[in-house]
Amino acid sequence: MKVKIEDGCIGCGACESFCSDVFKVEDVCVVDESKIAGNEDTIKDAADACPVSVISVEE
């Protein structure tokens, strides 16, 4: 799985609240790619919850 944050992140923290192992919000969200394995379901939930739809998930 590939996870990318597109331009436009507002740093709201919704993704981090769903999956803090993978998503960290500084000024904008960053992805810890080493933690993706095993967190696929919560990553998808975080992408669905993003209010500006900037989390791109590729299987």
N, C-alpha and C positions, 0 to 999 in steps of 0.2 A: 504494500500500500504506500502511496505517495501522498503527503499532505503538504499543502502550500498555502500561505497567506497572501492573497492578492492585495493590490493597492486599495486603500480605502478603509483599512482597519481603524476603528474609532477608539480602541483600547478600553472597551466597556467591561471586559473581564468575564463575559458569559461563557466563553470557551474554557477558560481556566476553572470556572466553577463546576463544569461538567467533567473535565479531565485535566487536573493540575499536574499529572505526571508528564503529559505531552505539551500542554500549552502554558506559556508564561507570558504575562502582560507586563511589559516595561512601558515604553511610550506607545508601542503597538505590540501585537502578539508575535511571539516567536515559537517555533516548533522544535522540540527536542526529538530529533529523528531516531535516536537510539532507544526511545521508549514507545515507539509506535506498535511494535509487536506485542500482542496481548491486550491492547487497548482499542482495537478496531471499532467495537460497538460504541464505546463512549466518545470516540473521535467523531463518528457519524452523528451522534446525538448533539455534540458541540457544534458541528457544521450546520445542522438543522436549526439550532438555537441562535446562530449568529444573526443579529438584527440587520446587518448590512451585507450578508451573504458573501463574505470574502474568503471563507475557508473552502479550498478546493481539495477534494478527496478523489484519488484515482485508485482503483482496485489493482 
